[in-house]
Amino acid sequence: MKGGLISDEGYLFSYHRVKFPSESLKGNLSFSADLWTDGVREIVESLGTERVSAVAISGNGPTMAACDSAGRPLSPALMWNHNFSDPDFKSSSYYLSRINWLRKNDPSLYNKADLFLSCPEIIYTQLTGCSVMTIASEAYIPFIWSDSELEKQGLRKEAFPPLVKMGSVVAPVAENPVLKTSLKPGTPVVACGSDFIVSLIGAGATVPGRICDRAGTSEGINYCATAPTGDRRVRELPHAIEGYTNISAILSSTGALFEWYRSLTGQEKNNYDETMKGVEAIPASQDHPFFFPSMKGQNLWEFSNGLFTGLDPSQGKFELGRAVMEAIGFAVRKGLEIFEELGLPVEELRISGGQAKSRVWNQMKADITGKTMLIPEIEDAELLGCACLASVALGRYKSVEEASEALVKIKHRIAPRKDFYEIYDRKYRRYREACSTVVSFYRNYPPVN
């Protein structure tokens, strides 16, 4: 969990990060939703509240939790990245499938819950006593819920809070809130909703043709387009800006893959700069090893049943690291190629997330893709996106687009290097040709369960 104090001019002058315990992230029903409220309390106390004019919070979706009437969780969270599904449940909603899973697997908890809330909405409720569910626009209603959909699915309508648009003031911080912090009563709390949507605003990807490469545990390369394409190779959702479409190439495991590599090679406690310096020292011209994150399909983006090829006794952890990072870079390049095949030109990418902090990683991405990487002043685009929404709610800007254009600042431009691009272009073509062989190997020698 990350929090910051952002000035009226769009600069981050105070920052605090809460790391959740590793055991809370291991699997289904292992994450206590109380960690969110504890995290907010820690962030608020670390940052201070003397100069806070509004509180704006986004969070992961479609995560849900069963709560009491005050927003206190009654059970672990049904997390977005774990499978809570029922094959017989047919709905466009990303959220209701989780509640239906709860209804089938724990009916007593389902019936006991006063409210079903997503991650940031738990915090809103505990700070203000008012419960809502945030949507980017009315176009998102089919992906959240409506009264008619709740009725159709036979779900308890009274337990699902009303929908409000992001950028709305939920309510002021209550005089005696459930979540005790030093925030002043009366401070407005602004609904921001899903961090994915908010990051587009905070990266400035609010103009057609702009791209936000949002990298965390997973990675989404998000293109702001004027209309959907209908192509199944990409995910298409309404954009944060009404009338536009967000077209995404989803790389499901990039950050998780890199963390796996660091753990595998005993570097999980080392500084990231040490790992990056070691990888940078390995020449880009090394022919092997190659790393394939998956042997399941043509795109090879999901980290499952992975494969190293061309290993040599002289190679060590940094050769493996370069192979892993190149595999991620090749997946990014493939995503950009799909955009261009769909008539969506690509010139540059706005980087958001932890990867934005690494010069080595961003230079490698630029060299592999042949595109310029733009590094924002605030790398965690969700934080600035929340500030943009809060600024609109406070009347400082007339629209989200205006706030984003004013507050998003680019501090670095990392251009591709011609000689490195030529090396990676040859490697990439070899890598793509090898994909069919890898898939064939998997089909002939499937893993033993």
C-alpha positions as CSV (number, residue, x, y, z in Angstrom):
1,M,0.0,0.0,0.0
2,K,1.4,3.4,-1.0
3,G,0.4,6.9,0.1
4,G,1.5,10.4,-0.5
5,L,0.9,14.1,0.0
6,I,0.7,15.8,-3.4
7,S,0.8,19.5,-3.8
8,D,-1.6,21.7,-5.8
9,E,1.1,21.8,-8.5
10,G,1.3,18.0,-8.8
11,Y,4.5,17.3,-6.9
12,L,4.9,14.4,-4.4
13,F,6.6,15.9,-1.3
14,S,5.9,13.1,1.2
15,Y,5.6,9.4,0.7
16,H,5.1,6.2,2.7
17,R,4.9,2.6,1.7
18,V,3.4,-0.3,3.7
19,K,4.6,-3.8,2.9
20,F,2.1,-6.5,3.6
21,P,3.3,-9.7,5.3
22,S,4.3,-12.3,2.7
23,E,2.1,-15.0,4.3
24,S,-1.0,-12.8,3.6
25,L,-0.4,-13.1,-0.1
26,K,0.0,-16.8,-0.5
27,G,-3.4,-17.9,-1.7
28,N,-7.2,-18.0,-1.5
29,L,-8.6,-16.4,1.7
30,S,-5.2,-15.6,3.2
31,F,-5.5,-11.8,3.0
32,S,-7.1,-10.1,6.0
33,A,-8.9,-7.0,4.9
34,D,-8.0,-5.4,8.2
35,L,-4.5,-5.0,6.7
36,W,-5.9,-2.2,4.5
37,T,-7.3,-0.2,7.4
38,D,-4.1,-0.8,9.4
39,G,-2.1,0.4,6.4
40,V,-4.2,3.6,5.9
41,R,-3.7,4.4,9.6
42,E,0.1,3.9,9.3
43,I,0.3,6.0,6.1
44,V,-1.8,8.9,7.6
45,E,0.3,9.0,10.7
46,S,3.5,8.9,8.8
47,L,2.5,11.6,6.3
48,G,0.8,14.0,8.8
49,T,-2.5,15.7,8.2
50,E,-2.0,19.4,8.9
51,R,-2.1,20.4,5.2
52,V,-4.5,17.7,3.9
53,S,-7.4,19.3,1.9
54,A,-8.9,16.0,0.7
55,V,-8.4,12.3,1.0
56,A,-8.6,10.2,-2.2
57,I,-8.2,6.4,-2.2
58,S,-8.1,3.9,-5.0
59,G,-7.6,0.1,-4.6
60,N,-7.4,-3.2,-6.4
61,G,-10.5,-4.5,-8.0
62,P,-12.5,-6.7,-8.4
63,T,-11.7,-7.5,-4.8
64,M,-14.7,-7.9,-2.4
65,A,-15.2,-8.5,1.3
66,A,-18.3,-9.3,3.5
67,C,-18.6,-6.5,6.0
68,D,-20.8,-5.3,8.9
69,S,-22.8,-2.1,8.6
70,A,-19.8,0.0,9.7
71,G,-17.6,-1.4,7.0
72,R,-15.6,-3.7,9.3
73,P,-14.7,-6.9,7.4
74,L,-16.2,-10.2,8.7
75,S,-13.9,-12.4,6.7
76,P,-10.7,-12.5,4.6
77,A,-10.9,-10.6,1.3
78,L,-11.9,-12.3,-1.9
79,M,-8.9,-11.0,-3.8
80,W,-8.9,-10.0,-7.5
81,N,-6.0,-12.3,-8.3
82,H,-7.4,-15.5,-6.9
83,N,-10.1,-17.7,-8.5
84,F,-13.4,-17.3,-6.8
85,S,-15.7,-18.5,-9.6
86,D,-18.7,-20.6,-10.4
87,P,-18.8,-21.9,-14.0
88,D,-22.6,-21.8,-13.9
89,F,-22.7,-18.1,-12.9
90,K,-23.2,-16.0,-16.0
91,S,-22.7,-12.3,-15.6
92,S,-20.6,-9.5,-17.1
93,S,-19.8,-8.3,-13.6
94,Y,-16.3,-8.7,-12.3
95,Y,-17.5,-8.4,-8.7
96,L,-20.7,-10.5,-8.4
97,S,-19.1,-13.8,-9.3
98,R,-17.1,-13.5,-6.0
99,I,-20.2,-12.8,-3.9
100,N,-22.0,-15.7,-5.6
101,W,-19.0,-17.9,-4.7
102,L,-19.4,-16.8,-1.1
103,R,-23.1,-17.5,-1.2
104,K,-22.5,-21.0,-2.4
105,N,-19.4,-21.8,-0.2
106,D,-20.3,-19.9,3.0
107,P,-24.0,-19.2,3.1
108,S,-24.0,-18.2,6.8
109,L,-21.4,-15.5,6.2
110,Y,-23.3,-14.4,3.0
111,N,-26.5,-14.0,5.0
112,K,-24.7,-12.3,8.0
113,A,-23.1,-9.6,5.9
114,D,-24.7,-6.1,6.0
115,L,-22.5,-4.9,3.1
116,F,-20.4,-6.3,0.3
117,L,-17.6,-3.8,-0.3
118,S,-14.5,-3.5,-2.5
119,C,-11.1,-2.5,-1.2
120,P,-11.2,1.4,-1.2
121,E,-14.9,1.4,-0.4
122,I,-14.1,-0.3,2.9
123,I,-11.9,2.6,3.8
124,Y,-14.5,5.2,2.7
125,T,-17.2,3.6,4.9
126,Q,-14.9,3.4,7.9
127,L,-13.8,7.0,7.6
128,T,-17.2,8.6,6.8
129,G,-20.0,6.2,7.7
130,C,-21.2,6.4,4.1
131,S,-21.1,3.4,1.8
132,V,-20.8,3.6,-2.0
133,M,-19.4,1.7,-4.9
134,T,-17.3,3.7,-7.4
135,I,-17.6,3.6,-11.2
136,A,-15.6,5.4,-13.8
137,S,-18.7,6.1,-15.9
138,E,-22.1,4.7,-16.6
139,A,-20.4,2.5,-19.3
140,Y,-18.9,0.5,-16.4
141,I,-22.2,-0.5,-14.8
142,P,-22.3,-3.9,-16.6
143,F,-18.9,-4.7,-15.1
144,I,-19.9,-3.7,-11.6
145,W,-23.6,-4.2,-10.8
146,S,-27.1,-2.8,-11.3
147,D,-30.4,-3.4,-9.5
148,S,-31.6,-5.4,-12.4
149,E,-28.5,-7.6,-12.4
150,L,-28.7,-8.2,-8.6
151,E,-32.4,-9.1,-9.0
152,K,-31.6,-11.5,-11.9
153,Q,-28.9,-13.2,-9.9
154,G,-31.1,-13.4,-6.8
155,L,-28.5,-11.5,-4.7
156,R,-29.4,-9.4,-1.7
157,K,-29.8,-5.9,-3.2
158,E,-29.8,-4.2,0.2
159,A,-26.2,-5.3,0.8
160,F,-24.8,-3.7,-2.3
161,P,-24.2,0.1,-1.9
162,P,-25.3,2.6,-4.5
163,L,-23.0,3.5,-7.4
164,V,-21.2,6.9,-7.6
165,K,-18.9,8.3,-10.2
166,M,-15.2,8.6,-9.5
167,G,-14.3,12.1,-8.4
168,S,-17.4,12.4,-6.3
169,V,-17.1,13.4,-2.7
170,V,-18.4,10.4,-0.7
171,A,-18.8,12.4,2.5
172,P,-16.6,14.2,5.0
173,V,-14.5,12.4,7.6
174,A,-16.9,11.7,10.4
175,E,-16.6,13.2,13.9
176,N,-16.1,9.8,15.4
177,P,-15.1,7.4,12.6
178,V,-14.6,3.7,12.9
179,L,-11.2,4.1,11.4
180,K,-9.4,6.3,13.9
181,T,-6.7,8.5,12.4
182,S,-5.5,12.1,12.9
183,L,-7.5,13.2,9.8
184,K,-9.6,16.3,10.7
185,P,-13.4,15.7,10.8
186,G,-15.0,17.4,7.8
187,T,-12.1,16.6,5.4
188,P,-13.7,15.5,2.2
189,V,-13.2,11.8,1.1
190,V,-13.2,11.4,-2.7
191,A,-14.3,8.2,-4.4
192,C,-11.6,7.0,-6.9
193,G,-12.4,3.3,-7.2
194,S,-10.2,0.9,-9.2
195,D,-6.5,1.7,-9.2
196,F,-6.2,0.5,-12.8
197,I,-8.5,3.2,-14.0
198,V,-7.0,5.9,-11.8
199,S,-3.5,5.1,-13.1
200,L,-4.5,6.1,-16.6
201,I,-5.4,9.5,-15.3
202,G,-2.2,9.8,-13.2
203,A,0.0,8.8,-16.2
204,G,-1.7,11.3,-18.5
205,A,-3.0,8.5,-20.8
206,T,-6.2,10.5,-21.3
207,V,-5.6,11.6,-24.9
208,P,-6.1,9.2,-27.9
209,G,-2.8,7.6,-28.9
210,R,-1.2,7.8,-25.4
211,I,-0.1,4.6,-23.7
212,C,0.3,3.8,-20.0
213,D,2.5,0.8,-19.3
214,R,1.4,-0.1,-15.8
215,A,3.7,-2.6,-14.3
216,G,3.3,-4.3,-10.9
217,T,2.7,-7.9,-10.0
218,S,1.1,-8.1,-13.5
219,E,1.5,-5.6,-16.3
220,G,-1.1,-3.9,-18.5
221,I,-0.1,-1.9,-21.6
222,N,-3.1,0.5,-21.9
223,Y,-3.9,2.3,-25.1
224,C,-6.3,5.3,-25.1
225,A,-8.4,4.8,-28.3
226,T,-11.4,6.5,-29.8
227,A,-13.2,3.2,-30.4
228,P,-13.0,-0.5,-29.6
229,T,-11.5,-2.9,-32.2
230,G,-13.3,-6.1,-31.4
231,D,-10.0,-8.0,-31.5
232,R,-9.9,-10.9,-29.0
233,R,-6.1,-10.6,-28.5
234,V,-6.6,-7.5,-26.4
235,R,-8.9,-6.6,-23.6
236,E,-11.3,-3.7,-24.3
237,L,-13.0,-1.7,-21.6
238,P,-14.4,1.9,-21.3
239,H,-11.7,4.4,-20.6
240,A,-11.5,6.7,-17.6
241,I,-12.5,9.5,-20.0
242,E,-16.1,9.0,-21.2
243,G,-16.3,8.3,-25.0
244,Y,-12.9,6.7,-25.2
245,T,-11.9,3.0,-25.0
246,N,-9.0,1.5,-23.1
247,I,-7.4,-1.2,-25.1
248,S,-5.0,-3.4,-23.1
249,A,-2.4,-6.0,-23.8
250,I,-2.3,-8.0,-20.5
251,L,0.9,-9.6,-19.3
252,S,-0.3,-11.5,-16.4
253,S,2.9,-12.3,-14.4
254,T,5.7,-9.9,-15.2
255,G,6.4,-8.5,-11.7
256,A,5.7,-11.8,-10.1
257,L,8.1,-13.5,-12.5
258,F,10.9,-11.1,-11.7
259,E,10.3,-11.6,-7.9
260,W,10.4,-15.4,-8.5
261,Y,13.8,-15.0,-10.3
262,R,15.2,-13.0,-7.4
263,S,14.0,-15.5,-4.9
264,L,15.3,-18.4,-7.0
265,T,18.8,-16.9,-7.2
266,G,18.9,-15.9,-3.5
267,Q,18.5,-12.1,-4.2
268,E,15.2,-11.4,-2.5
269,K,16.9,-9.5,0.4
270,N,19.3,-7.6,-1.9
271,N,18.8,-4.1,-3.1
272,Y,17.2,-4.0,-6.5
273,D,20.1,-1.8,-7.8
274,E,22.5,-4.7,-7.1
275,T,20.4,-7.0,-9.3
276,M,20.1,-4.5,-12.1
277,K,23.8,-3.7,-12.1
278,G,24.6,-7.4,-12.4
279,V,22.1,-7.8,-15.3
280,E,23.4,-4.7,-17.0
281,A,27.0,-6.1,-17.0
282,I,25.9,-9.0,-19.1
283,P,26.2,-8.1,-22.8
284,A,22.9,-7.8,-24.7
285,S,24.6,-9.8,-27.5
286,Q,24.6,-13.1,-25.4
287,D,22.9,-15.7,-27.5
288,H,21.5,-17.8,-24.6
289,P,19.8,-18.6,-22.4
290,F,16.3,-17.8,-23.5
291,F,13.5,-18.0,-21.0
292,F,9.9,-18.9,-21.9
293,P,7.5,-18.0,-19.0
294,S,5.0,-20.6,-20.3
295,M,4.6,-23.5,-22.7
296,K,0.9,-23.2,-22.9
297,G,0.2,-21.0,-25.9
298,Q,1.5,-18.7,-28.6
299,N,1.9,-15.6,-26.5
300,L,3.7,-17.3,-23.6
301,W,2.8,-14.5,-21.2
302,E,1.4,-16.4,-18.2
303,F,4.1,-17.7,-15.8
304,S,3.2,-21.4,-15.6
305,N,5.3,-24.4,-16.8
306,G,8.2,-22.1,-17.7
307,L,11.4,-23.2,-19.5
308,F,15.0,-22.0,-19.8
309,T,16.9,-23.1,-22.9
310,G,20.6,-23.0,-23.8
311,L,21.9,-23.0,-20.3
312,D,25.7,-23.2,-19.9
313,P,27.8,-24.1,-16.8
314,S,29.6,-20.8,-17.1
315,Q,26.4,-18.8,-16.7
316,G,25.1,-17.6,-13.4
317,K,22.3,-15.6,-11.8
318,F,22.8,-12.4,-13.9
319,E,22.7,-14.3,-17.2
320,L,19.4,-15.8,-16.0
321,G,18.2,-12.4,-15.0
322,R,18.9,-10.9,-18.4
323,A,17.0,-13.8,-20.0
324,V,14.0,-13.2,-17.7
325,M,14.0,-9.5,-18.3
326,E,14.4,-9.9,-22.1
327,A,11.4,-12.4,-22.1
328,I,9.3,-9.7,-20.4
329,G,10.5,-7.1,-22.9
330,F,9.7,-9.3,-25.8
331,A,6.2,-9.8,-24.4
332,V,5.8,-6.0,-24.3
333,R,7.1,-5.7,-27.8
334,K,4.6,-8.3,-29.0
335,G,1.7,-6.3,-27.3
336,L,2.8,-3.2,-29.1
337,E,2.9,-5.0,-32.4
338,I,-0.7,-6.1,-31.9
339,F,-1.7,-2.5,-31.3
340,E,0.0,-1.5,-34.6
341,E,-1.6,-4.3,-36.5
342,L,-4.9,-2.9,-35.3
343,G,-4.1,0.5,-36.7
344,L,-3.1,2.0,-33.3
345,P,0.3,3.7,-33.8
346,V,2.8,3.6,-31.0
347,E,5.6,6.1,-30.5
348,E,6.2,6.2,-26.8
349,L,5.1,4.6,-23.5
350,R,4.3,6.3,-20.2
351,I,5.7,4.0,-17.5
352,S,3.9,3.6,-14.1
353,G,4.8,1.4,-11.1
354,G,8.0,0.0,-9.6
355,Q,9.7,-0.5,-13.0
356,A,9.6,3.2,-13.6
357,K,12.2,3.6,-10.9
358,S,14.8,1.5,-12.8
359,R,17.0,3.2,-15.4
360,V,18.4,-0.2,-16.5
361,W,15.0,-1.8,-17.0
362,N,13.5,1.2,-18.9
363,Q,16.5,1.5,-21.2
364,M,16.2,-2.3,-21.9
365,K,12.5,-1.8,-22.7
366,A,13.3,1.1,-25.0
367,D,16.0,-0.9,-26.8
368,I,13.9,-4.0,-27.3
369,T,10.7,-2.2,-28.5
370,G,12.4,0.7,-30.4
371,K,10.0,3.1,-28.5
372,T,10.7,6.0,-26.2
373,M,9.9,5.5,-22.5
374,L,8.5,8.5,-20.6
375,I,9.1,8.5,-16.9
376,P,6.6,10.7,-14.9
377,E,7.6,12.9,-12.0
378,I,5.4,10.7,-9.8
379,E,6.1,7.1,-10.9
380,D,3.1,5.6,-8.9
381,A,0.5,6.9,-11.3
382,E,-2.4,5.9,-9.0
383,L,-1.3,8.4,-6.4
384,L,-1.3,11.3,-8.9
385,G,-4.6,10.0,-10.5
386,C,-6.2,10.2,-7.0
387,A,-4.9,13.8,-6.7
388,C,-6.3,14.7,-10.1
389,L,-9.7,13.4,-9.1
390,A,-9.5,15.2,-5.7
391,S,-8.6,18.4,-7.5
392,V,-11.7,18.2,-9.7
393,A,-13.9,17.4,-6.6
394,L,-12.5,20.5,-4.9
395,G,-13.3,22.6,-7.9
396,R,-9.7,23.4,-8.9
397,Y,-10.2,22.0,-12.4
398,K,-13.3,21.7,-14.5
399,S,-12.6,18.1,-15.7
400,V,-10.4,15.1,-15.2
401,E,-8.7,15.7,-18.5
402,E,-7.8,19.3,-17.5
403,A,-6.4,18.1,-14.2
404,S,-4.4,15.3,-15.7
405,E,-2.8,17.7,-18.4
406,A,-1.9,20.2,-15.7
407,L,-0.6,17.9,-13.0
408,V,1.2,15.0,-14.9
409,K,4.8,16.0,-15.6
410,I,7.4,13.9,-17.5
411,K,10.9,14.1,-15.8
412,H,12.8,11.6,-18.1
413,R,12.7,10.5,-21.7
414,I,14.6,7.3,-22.4
415,A,15.1,6.8,-26.2
416,P,16.1,3.5,-27.8
417,R,19.8,3.1,-28.8
418,K,20.1,2.1,-32.4
419,D,22.9,-0.5,-32.0
420,F,21.1,-2.2,-29.1
421,Y,17.8,-2.2,-31.0
422,E,19.5,-4.0,-33.9
423,I,20.8,-6.6,-31.5
424,Y,17.5,-7.1,-29.8
425,D,15.6,-7.1,-33.1
426,R,17.6,-10.2,-34.2
427,K,17.1,-11.9,-30.8
428,Y,13.4,-11.1,-30.8
429,R,12.8,-12.7,-34.1
430,R,14.7,-15.8,-33.1
431,Y,12.7,-15.9,-29.8
432,R,9.4,-15.7,-31.6
433,E,10.4,-18.4,-34.1
434,A,11.3,-20.6,-31.1
435,C,7.8,-20.2,-29.6
436,S,6.3,-22.7,-31.9
437,T,9.0,-25.3,-31.0
438,V,8.3,-24.6,-27.3
439,V,4.6,-25.1,-27.7
440,S,5.2,-28.3,-29.7
441,F,7.5,-29.6,-26.9
442,Y,4.8,-28.9,-24.3
443,R,2.2,-30.8,-26.3
444,N,4.5,-33.8,-26.8
445,Y,5.8,-33.8,-23.2
446,P,3.1,-32.3,-21.0
447,P,3.9,-31.9,-17.3
448,V,3.0,-34.7,-15.0
449,N,0.4,-33.7,-12.5
